[in-house]
Amino acid sequence: MPKLIKDKAIVENAWQWLAVNDEDAAPTVPVGQVIVPLKLWLAQRDTLGSRQDVGVYLQNDENPEDLKDDVSKLPLIAIEFPAFMDGRGFTLGRLFRERYGFKGELRAAGGFIRDQLTYLSRCGFNAFDCNETFDLDSALSSLNDLPEYYQAAADQELPLFRRRD
């Protein structure tokens, strides 16, 4: 079974991604932990909303507003990063954590690099579905690259000068 980093530990990845082609108007979502595309979630919201084994993934150019009313129902939201130079996924992470109050697993997947893990964590991501070229132990240790932060973020509510008081 593939592995990923979740909550600062290397764990088994029990979730499977459901790929949907455009020709399949009403695909069946299998039983088990499945991550479905936003478009499918929106089409089958009434059916899937009662399940605790369905997560949703968004491309970084999809509108998070479409999912804001459903965040309390979802155990997992995944954001796909097409390339490490595209930072829109960072913004989506902050929106889900800070504006929409998402408390579940927020997973980054796709084209990010080891050096970005700390910043993804600061934006609220707590799970990292790294590609096969990642050394997971090295990636995990990178989450501790910076011992202290000046700014407030999703993972630290107060800036450094407020924490020192």
N, CA, C and O of each residue as an XYZ file, in Angstrom:
660
protein
N       0.850     -1.175      0.000
C       0.000      0.000      0.000
C       0.896      1.238      0.000
O       1.891      1.279      0.725
N       0.556      2.244     -0.802
C       1.375      3.457     -0.833
C       1.331      4.189      0.510
O       0.427      3.986      1.321
N       2.328      5.040      0.716
C       2.418      5.799      1.961
C       2.368      7.287      1.671
O       2.593      7.725      0.543
N       2.070      8.050      2.703
C       2.082      9.503      2.628
C       2.437     10.065      3.989
O       2.550      9.331      4.971
N       2.610     11.363      4.036
C       2.867     12.038      5.310
C       1.553     12.641      5.777
O       0.900     13.384      5.045
N       1.173     12.311      7.015
C      -0.053     12.857      7.606
C       0.214     13.139      9.072
O       0.713     12.283      9.802
N      -0.125     14.346      9.494
C       0.056     14.759     10.889
C       1.473     14.458     11.377
O       1.676     13.947     12.478
N       2.449     14.793     10.524
C       3.881     14.672     10.828
C       4.324     13.236     11.113
O       5.194     12.997     11.951
N       3.712     12.287     10.403
C       4.112     10.878     10.486
C       3.918     10.242      9.110
O       3.076     10.680      8.325
N       4.696      9.220      8.833
C       4.527      8.460      7.595
C       3.514      7.360      7.864
O       3.704      6.530      8.753
N       2.427      7.361      7.084
C       1.320      6.426      7.306
C       0.909      5.780      5.986
O       1.274      6.250      4.908
N       0.149      4.702      6.089
C      -0.418      4.052      4.909
C      -1.476      4.962      4.300
O      -2.226      5.619      5.022
N      -1.535      4.999      2.989
C      -2.535      5.784      2.284
C      -3.715      4.883      1.941
O      -3.665      4.148      0.955
N      -4.757      4.931      2.732
C      -5.919      4.062      2.549
C      -6.928      4.634      1.547
O      -7.856      3.932      1.144
N      -6.761      5.880      1.145
C      -7.712      6.521      0.242
C      -7.316      6.274     -1.207
O      -6.136      6.326     -1.556
N      -8.309      6.004     -2.044
C      -8.056      5.866     -3.476
C      -8.710      7.029     -4.222
O      -9.785      7.498     -3.849
N      -8.051      7.477     -5.265
C      -8.557      8.559     -6.111
C      -9.479      7.958     -7.163
O      -9.141      6.958     -7.797
N     -10.630      8.566     -7.343
C     -11.564      8.124     -8.366
C     -11.397      9.029     -9.587
O     -11.738     10.212     -9.558
N     -10.873      8.454    -10.639
C     -10.734      9.197    -11.892
C     -12.041      9.085    -12.660
O     -12.597      7.996    -12.796
N     -12.520     10.196    -13.153
C     -13.787     10.219    -13.876
C     -13.539     10.830    -15.245
O     -12.924     11.891    -15.360
N     -14.023     10.150    -16.285
C     -13.911     10.739    -17.617
C     -15.188     11.503    -17.936
O     -16.230     11.275    -17.323
N     -15.099     12.393    -18.881
C     -16.227     13.270    -19.200
C     -17.410     12.537    -19.835
O     -18.531     13.044    -19.812
N     -17.172     11.349    -20.403
C     -18.258     10.607    -21.051
C     -19.192      9.943    -20.038
O     -20.351      9.675    -20.355
N     -18.709      9.676    -18.838
C     -19.503      8.988    -17.821
C     -20.346     10.017    -17.066
O     -19.843     10.730    -16.198
N     -21.633     10.084    -17.408
C     -22.515     11.113    -16.859
C     -22.782     10.922    -15.364
O     -22.848     11.905    -14.625
N     -22.935      9.689    -14.911
C     -23.250      9.430    -13.508
C     -22.425      8.242    -13.010
O     -22.967      7.152    -12.828
N     -21.128      8.438    -12.786
C     -20.303      7.317    -12.341
C     -20.691      6.852    -10.943
O     -21.140      7.635    -10.107
N     -20.505      5.567    -10.718
C     -20.783      4.980     -9.413
C     -19.557      5.138     -8.538
O     -18.440      4.840     -8.960
N     -19.764      5.607     -7.322
C     -18.671      5.759     -6.364
C     -18.608      4.485     -5.536
O     -19.573      4.147     -4.851
N     -17.486      3.772     -5.589
C     -17.393      2.508     -4.866
C     -17.386      2.705     -3.353
O     -17.136      3.803     -2.855
N     -17.663      1.624     -2.637
C     -17.606      1.637     -1.182
C     -16.137      1.654     -0.781
O     -15.292      1.090     -1.476
N     -15.841      2.293      0.323
C     -14.465      2.410      0.790
C     -14.024      3.856      0.724
O     -14.763      4.709      0.233
N     -12.849      4.138      1.204
C     -12.346      5.502      1.263
C     -11.946      5.964     -0.134
O     -10.950      5.512     -0.700
N     -12.752      6.879     -0.674
C     -12.597      7.333     -2.052
C     -12.552      8.849     -2.083
O     -13.310      9.521     -1.384
N     -11.650      9.381     -2.907
C     -11.565     10.824     -3.124
C     -12.118     11.088     -4.520
O     -11.577     10.604     -5.514
N     -13.198     11.858     -4.583
C     -13.885     12.121     -5.851
C     -13.610     13.550     -6.311
O     -13.323     14.419     -5.487
N     -13.693     13.804     -7.609
C     -13.518     15.173     -8.095
C     -14.676     16.067     -7.661
O     -15.791     15.596     -7.438
N     -14.396     17.346     -7.545
C     -15.411     18.313     -7.127
C     -16.645     18.228     -8.007
O     -17.764     18.272     -7.495
N     -16.473     18.109     -9.303
C     -17.600     18.053    -10.235
C     -18.534     16.887     -9.897
O     -19.755     17.038     -9.942
N     -17.970     15.740     -9.563
C     -18.782     14.573     -9.196
C     -19.476     14.796     -7.857
O     -20.646     14.449     -7.700
N     -18.768     15.367     -6.899
C     -19.370     15.674     -5.587
C     -20.583     16.580     -5.778
O     -21.640     16.327     -5.200
N     -20.443     17.618     -6.575
C     -21.549     18.552     -6.783
C     -22.729     17.874     -7.465
O     -23.880     18.178     -7.153
N     -22.460     16.963     -8.390
C     -23.537     16.259     -9.105
C     -24.259     15.260     -8.209
O     -25.453     15.020     -8.388
N     -23.540     14.666     -7.232
C     -24.132     13.620     -6.394
C     -24.100     13.994     -4.907
O     -24.050     13.118     -4.044
N     -24.129     15.256     -4.626
C     -24.010     15.760     -3.242
C     -25.024     15.106     -2.299
O     -24.667     14.711     -1.189
N     -26.261     14.990     -2.720
C     -27.293     14.429     -1.836
C     -26.992     12.984     -1.465
O     -27.217     12.584     -0.323
N     -26.492     12.203     -2.399
C     -26.175     10.797     -2.151
C     -24.882     10.653     -1.361
O     -24.826      9.908     -0.383
N     -23.846     11.366     -1.785
C     -22.525     11.214     -1.177
C     -22.391     11.923      0.168
O     -21.535     11.563      0.977
N     -23.226     12.920      0.409
C     -23.114     13.719      1.634
C     -23.334     12.947      2.915
O     -22.890     13.382      3.978
N     -24.006     11.816      2.842
C     -24.259     11.022      4.042
C     -23.140     10.021      4.330
O     -23.125      9.387      5.385
N     -22.217      9.885      3.404
C     -21.118      8.920      3.574
C     -19.925      9.575      4.264
O     -19.578     10.722      3.979
N     -19.307      8.832      5.171
C     -18.108      9.303      5.871
C     -16.821      8.808      5.229
O     -15.729      9.069      5.735
N     -16.947      8.089      4.109
C     -15.776      7.531      3.439
C     -15.531      8.180      2.076
O     -14.883      7.590      1.211
N     -16.050      9.396      1.888
C     -15.872     10.105      0.626
C     -15.229     11.458      0.897
O     -15.731     12.262      1.682
N     -14.111     11.686      0.229
C     -13.444     12.990      0.251
C     -13.564     13.620     -1.124
O     -14.021     12.980     -2.071
N     -13.155     14.866     -1.230
C     -13.276     15.605     -2.485
C     -11.922     16.183     -2.854
O     -11.184     16.660     -1.991
N     -11.592     16.138     -4.158
C     -10.387     16.822     -4.608
C     -10.735     17.928     -5.576
O     -11.672     17.830     -6.369
N      -9.949     18.983     -5.484
C     -10.107     20.136     -6.357
C      -8.831     20.350     -7.137
O      -7.733     20.151     -6.615
N      -8.972     20.753     -8.383
C      -7.849     21.293     -9.125
C      -7.635     22.698     -8.571
O      -8.563     23.290     -8.018
N      -6.451     23.228     -8.708
C      -6.197     24.522     -8.095
C      -6.883     25.680     -8.808
O      -6.808     26.815     -8.336
N      -7.545     25.425     -9.925
C      -8.279     26.491    -10.604
C      -9.792     26.379    -10.397
O     -10.560     27.132    -10.995
N     -10.215     25.440     -9.550
C     -11.650     25.306     -9.265
C     -12.031     26.213     -8.094
O     -11.191     26.583     -7.274
N     -13.299     26.554     -8.039
C     -13.789     27.516     -7.062
C     -14.088     26.838     -5.721
O     -14.969     25.980     -5.653
N     -13.371     27.208     -4.655
C     -13.634     26.597     -3.346
C     -14.990     26.984     -2.765
O     -15.502     26.302     -1.877
N     -15.569     28.067     -3.256
C     -16.901     28.484     -2.792
C     -17.938     27.385     -3.029
O     -18.908     27.268     -2.280
N     -17.728     26.585     -4.070
C     -18.666     25.503     -4.394
C     -18.738     24.453     -3.287
O     -19.704     23.695     -3.211
N     -17.725     24.409     -2.437
C     -17.634     23.366     -1.413
C     -17.807     23.917      0.005
O     -17.850     23.144      0.961
N     -17.904     25.224      0.152
C     -17.875     25.832      1.486
C     -18.992     25.355      2.412
O     -18.777     25.261      3.621
N     -20.163     25.055      1.889
C     -21.274     24.609      2.744
C     -21.176     23.139      3.120
O     -21.949     22.661      3.949
N     -20.237     22.416      2.523
C     -20.114     20.980      2.750
C     -18.917     20.591      3.606
O     -18.735     19.409      3.899
N     -18.097     21.552      4.015
C     -16.846     21.191      4.692
C     -17.079     20.433      6.000
O     -16.237     19.627      6.395
N     -18.184     20.670      6.668
C     -18.433     19.961      7.927
C     -18.776     18.487      7.696
O     -18.669     17.683      8.623
N     -19.186     18.119      6.479
C     -19.545     16.738      6.158
C     -18.347     15.916      5.704
O     -18.401     14.686      5.713
N     -17.279     16.575      5.310
C     -16.182     15.889      4.630
C     -15.050     15.514      5.580
O     -14.628     16.334      6.395
N     -14.558     14.287      5.481
C     -13.400     13.895      6.281
C     -12.078     14.314      5.633
O     -11.050     14.384      6.306
N     -12.107     14.599      4.301
C     -10.877     14.879      3.577
C     -11.159     15.790      2.390
O     -12.123     15.594      1.649
N     -10.298     16.788      2.227
C     -10.280     17.609      1.022
C      -8.857     17.568      0.499
O      -7.905     17.798      1.245
N      -8.717     17.275     -0.785
C      -7.393     17.223     -1.416
C      -7.311     18.317     -2.468
O      -8.271     18.572     -3.196
N      -6.162     18.952     -2.536
C      -5.898     19.978     -3.539
C      -4.794     19.447     -4.439
O      -3.734     19.044     -3.959
N      -5.040     19.447     -5.733
C      -4.026     18.991     -6.684
C      -3.165     20.162     -7.116
O      -3.668     21.212     -7.517
N      -1.851     19.963     -7.028
C      -0.875     20.941     -7.476
C      -0.325     20.462     -8.818
O       0.349     19.432     -8.863
N      -0.592     21.182     -9.919
C      -0.109     20.726    -11.216
C       1.406     20.894    -11.377
O       2.039     20.128    -12.104
N       1.979     21.876    -10.711
C       3.423     22.136    -10.801
C       3.850     22.901     -9.558
O       3.053     23.626     -8.963
N       5.109     22.736     -9.169
C       5.566     23.378     -7.939
C       5.597     24.896     -8.058
O       5.633     25.583     -7.037
N       5.584     25.438     -9.261
C       5.633     26.892     -9.427
C       4.250     27.533     -9.367
O       4.143     28.757     -9.447
N       3.209     26.755     -9.229
C       1.840     27.268     -9.211
C       1.357     27.316     -7.768
O       1.115     26.273     -7.161
N       1.217     28.506     -7.218
C       0.906     28.665     -5.803
C      -0.557     28.786     -5.444
O      -0.878     29.049     -4.285
N      -1.453     28.604     -6.392
C      -2.879     28.777     -6.079
C      -3.378     27.780     -5.045
O      -4.302     28.088     -4.291
N      -2.789     26.597     -4.994
C      -3.201     25.596     -4.010
C      -2.941     26.043     -2.576
O      -3.685     25.664     -1.672
N      -1.900     26.842     -2.351
C      -1.619     27.382     -1.020
C      -2.799     28.235     -0.550
O      -3.234     28.139      0.598
N      -3.301     29.063     -1.450
C      -4.443     29.927     -1.122
C      -5.679     29.099     -0.813
O      -6.414     29.410      0.124
N      -5.916     28.047     -1.592
C      -7.076     27.192     -1.330
C      -6.982     26.571      0.060
O      -7.980     26.496      0.777
N      -5.786     26.125      0.442
C      -5.606     25.554      1.776
C      -5.981     26.538      2.866
O      -6.700     26.191      3.803
N      -5.498     27.758      2.750
C      -5.832     28.781      3.758
C      -7.323     29.084      3.777
O      -7.909     29.255      4.847
N      -7.939     29.150      2.604
C      -9.380     29.412      2.559
C     -10.160     28.320      3.283
O     -11.051     28.618      4.079
N      -9.835     27.072      3.016
C     -10.570     25.989      3.660
C     -10.365     25.988      5.171
O     -11.316     25.746      5.913
N      -9.172     26.246      5.637
C      -8.914     26.241      7.083
C      -9.450     27.500      7.772
O     -10.144     27.406      8.784
N      -9.135     28.650      7.237
C      -9.401     29.899      7.955
C     -10.776     30.495      7.652
O     -11.445     30.969      8.570
N     -11.205     30.484      6.425
C     -12.488     31.094      6.092
C     -13.651     30.119      6.266
O     -14.705     30.491      6.783
N     -13.457     28.864      5.833
C     -14.554     27.903      5.853
C     -14.513     26.976      7.055
O     -15.442     26.191      7.244
N     -13.476     27.036      7.870
C     -13.405     26.279      9.113
C     -13.274     24.780      8.954
O     -13.754     24.031      9.805
N     -12.639     24.321      7.892
C     -12.485     22.884      7.666
C     -11.563     22.288      8.726
O     -10.470     22.804      8.960
N     -12.003     21.199      9.369
C     -11.247     20.575     10.458
C     -10.655     19.220     10.086
O      -9.850     18.679     10.843
N     -11.030     18.665      8.948
C     -10.572     17.330      8.566
C      -9.190     17.328      7.950
O      -8.416     18.272      8.107
N      -8.894     16.247      7.244
C      -7.602     16.098      6.579
C      -7.571     16.978      5.336
O      -8.427     16.859      4.460
N      -6.587     17.856      5.267
C      -6.378     18.706      4.106
C      -5.094     18.226      3.436
O      -3.995     18.401      3.963
N      -5.257     17.622      2.271
C      -4.161     16.906      1.615
C      -3.669     17.659      0.381
O      -4.461     18.064     -0.471
N      -2.352     17.838      0.298
C      -1.709     18.366     -0.906
C      -1.263     17.170     -1.741
O      -0.710     16.206     -1.211
N      -1.505     17.236     -3.041
C      -1.125     16.138     -3.927
C      -0.593     16.698     -5.237
O      -1.058     17.728     -5.725
N       0.382     16.006     -5.791
C       0.864     16.391     -7.112
C       2.215     17.054     -7.109
O       3.142     16.605     -6.434
N       2.325     18.133     -7.872
C       3.603     18.757     -8.173
C       4.099     19.787     -7.182
O       4.235     20.961     -7.527
N       4.365     19.383     -5.990
C       5.044     20.270     -5.041
C       6.394     19.640     -4.718
O       6.624     18.464     -4.997
N       7.272     20.427     -4.133
C       8.614     19.929     -3.824
C       8.844     19.934     -2.320
O       8.094     20.553     -1.564
N       9.880     19.243     -1.903
C      10.210     19.095     -0.477
C      10.301     20.437      0.230
O       9.823     20.581      1.355
N      10.909     21.413     -0.417
C      11.097     22.725      0.202
C       9.782     23.450      0.483
O       9.762     24.409      1.255
N       8.703     23.014     -0.120
C       7.411     23.672      0.068
C       6.577     23.054      1.194
O       5.546     23.616      1.563
N       6.990     21.932      1.738
C       6.176     21.258      2.746
C       5.917     22.129      3.967
O       4.794     22.171      4.472
N       6.927     22.814      4.439
C       6.738     23.693      5.601
C       5.700     24.761      5.308
O       4.839     25.043      6.140
N       5.781     25.353      4.128
C       4.844     26.421      3.780
C       3.439     25.874      3.535
O       2.451     26.537      3.851
N       3.348     24.691      2.986
C       2.036     24.051      2.853
C       1.429     23.799      4.224
O       0.233     24.008      4.430
N       2.247     23.354      5.151
C       1.789     23.132      6.523
C       1.309     24.434      7.151
O       0.290     24.455      7.841
N       2.038     25.514      6.915
C       1.648     26.827      7.448
C       0.299     27.274      6.887
O      -0.427     28.023      7.541
N      -0.037     26.819      5.680
C      -1.307     27.178      5.051
C      -2.453     26.264      5.480
O      -3.594     26.466      5.064
N      -2.159     25.265      6.307
C      -3.221     24.418      6.840
C      -3.219     22.988      6.367
O      -4.027     22.191      6.842
N      -2.340     22.629      5.445
C      -2.278     21.241      4.983
C      -1.669     20.376      6.082
O      -0.658     20.740      6.683
N      -2.294     19.229      6.337
C      -1.747     18.303      7.335
C      -1.429     16.935      6.733
O      -1.020     16.021      7.448
N      -1.618     16.793      5.408
C      -1.287     15.541      4.734
C      -0.664     15.865      3.382
O      -1.063     16.812      2.704
N       0.333     15.046      3.006
C       1.098     15.299      1.791
C       1.236     14.001      1.009
O       1.949     13.083      1.414
N       0.545     13.947     -0.112
C       0.585     12.799     -0.993
C       1.719     13.054     -1.979
O       1.513     13.584     -3.070
N       2.914     12.662     -1.565
C       4.128     12.953     -2.325
C       4.245     12.008     -3.507
O       3.755     10.880     -3.463
N       4.893     12.471     -4.558
C       5.100     11.576     -5.699
C       6.189     10.566     -5.363
O       6.857     10.663     -4.334
N       6.351      9.598     -6.254
C       7.257      8.488     -5.942
C       8.719      8.881     -5.853
O       9.523      8.111     -5.328
N       9.090     10.053     -6.347
C      10.495     10.458     -6.286
C      10.888     10.997     -4.914
O      12.074     11.186     -4.647
N       9.929     11.242     -4.052
C      10.205     11.767     -2.717
C      10.778     10.688     -1.808
O      10.308      9.550     -1.814
N      11.773     11.037     -1.046
C      12.206     10.226      0.081
C      11.349     10.697      1.253
O      11.544     11.805      1.752
N      10.416      9.882      1.692
C       9.452     10.311      2.710
C      10.113     10.702      4.025
O       9.661     11.638      4.683
N      11.175     10.004      4.422
C      11.864     10.369      5.667
C      12.472     11.765      5.566
O      12.372     12.558      6.503
N      13.091     12.061      4.447
C      13.669     13.384      4.230
C      12.575     14.450      4.171
O      12.711     15.531      4.745
N      11.497     14.129      3.473
C      10.382     15.076      3.387
C       9.778     15.334      4.761
O       9.452     16.473      5.095
N       9.630     14.295      5.546
C       9.091     14.443      6.892
C       9.982     15.344      7.745
O       9.484     16.199      8.477
N      11.290     15.154      7.653
C      12.208     15.985      8.451
C      12.167     17.442      8.006
O      12.468     18.337      8.796
N      11.796     17.694      6.741
C      11.750     19.079      6.261
C      10.649     19.887      6.944
O      10.687     21.117      6.924
N       9.681     19.219      7.540
C       8.633     19.952      8.261
C       9.178     20.639      9.511
O       8.499     21.471     10.112
N      10.394     20.293      9.898
C      11.034     20.920     11.058
C      12.206     21.809     10.655
O      13.050     22.131     11.492
N      12.270     22.209      9.387
C      13.380     23.031      8.911
C      13.453     24.385      9.614
O      14.544     24.893      9.872
N      12.321     24.956      9.916
C      12.292     26.276     10.555
C      11.738     26.134     11.970
O      10.601     25.696     12.140
N      12.514     26.495     12.983
C      12.070     26.285     14.362
C      11.036     27.295     14.859
O      10.284     27.001     15.788
N      10.990     28.480     14.250
C      10.085     29.532     14.723
C       9.635     30.368     13.537
O      10.347     30.494     12.540
N       8.430     30.942     13.662
C       7.868     31.766     12.597
C       7.477     33.115     13.176
O       6.997     33.197     14.307
N       7.682     34.162     12.407
C       7.283     35.501     12.843
C       5.793     35.729     12.639
O       5.134     36.325     13.491
N       5.260     35.261     11.519
C       3.887     35.563     11.143
C       2.897     34.560     11.724
O       3.236     33.418     12.035
N       1.678     35.027     11.855
C       0.566     34.133     12.172
C       0.192     33.392     10.890
O       0.406     33.902      9.790
N      -0.361     32.201     11.031
C      -0.799     31.411      9.874
C      -1.827     30.397     10.349
O      -2.239     30.416     11.509
N      -2.237     29.519      9.455
C      -3.243     28.517      9.805
C      -2.764     27.604     10.927
O      -3.579     27.113     11.708
N      -1.457     27.368     11.021
C      -0.930     26.473     12.056
C      -0.432     27.217     13.301
O       0.002     26.582     14.262
N      -0.488     28.536     13.293
C      -0.045     29.342     14.446
C      -0.850     30.627     14.437
O      -0.610     31.505     13.609
N      -1.810     30.747     15.358
C      -2.754     31.864     15.326
C      -2.133     33.206     15.665
O      -2.587     34.236     15.166
N      -1.111     33.216     16.495
C      -0.529     34.479     16.942
C       0.850     34.707     16.334
O       1.628     33.763     16.192
N       1.161     35.966     15.969
C       2.510     36.245     15.506
C       3.507     36.145     16.678
O       3.109     36.127     17.843
N       4.776     36.083     16.354
C       5.802     35.855     17.367
C       5.758     36.899     18.485
O       5.885     36.543     19.656
N       5.584     38.169     18.151
C       5.613     39.181     19.201
C       4.456     39.011     20.175
O       4.588     39.410     21.332
N       3.331     38.441     19.765
C       2.204     38.164     20.682
C       2.467     36.921     21.517
O       2.014     36.841     22.658
N       3.181     35.965     20.978
C       3.488     34.726     21.713
C       4.532     34.973     22.791
O       4.600     34.219     23.762
N       5.336     35.998     22.644
C       6.373     36.283     23.630
C       5.853     37.028     24.847
O       6.537     37.099     25.868
N       4.672     37.575     24.754
C       4.106     38.324     25.903
C       3.694     37.402     27.018
O       3.204     37.860     28.049
